[in-house]
């Protein structure tokens, strides 16, 4: 499965710790992330991760496009709840797209852990059926 990862500057340490804790599960999937987040994760975990542009330079838009084209199966986005601009713009657009295209999204560590465990159990395998339907 394709997992997209984004984190605001304030949440990069938490995202890194999350990825370290679940490195075994994440290593069995394709990962992409905005540039600085990808750098933090790959340096801390050794995970292979596709580096997109930084969020400010269009990385979030790249992920949005991938969601629209059904190329993302799970989005983990740790945003800064104290940054109202982030929540009113980029994050809300990604949440809207995930709702439109039935892409599970985690916006905090509690939900991220629940989705990672669901991924490990195979509970998100239905995403493969959606991809097959879109190709036909």
C-alpha angles and dihedrals in degrees: 000000000000114000120191118201130196130167133176117236091259091055101042094099091051092047090050092051090048092052091047091052094049099033092123093058095039092051090067093061139059112262132197129175143167110278104262093039089050090050093052093047098045094046092049100041109020088233117155105243132171109236114220126186119294113274092251092051097049107286091124088050090052090054091046089054092049090051090052091051091048093246096127122070099179134016123203110190120172104189129179107256089199091063105081093182091058092049094048095048128022098017096048091050091052092047090050091051092047089052092048094049099034096245114157111237132193118200097176138033095257093058092040091057092048091051093046090053090047089051091051092050092049094248091134096052088106086080088073090059091052090052092050092050092050092052093054 
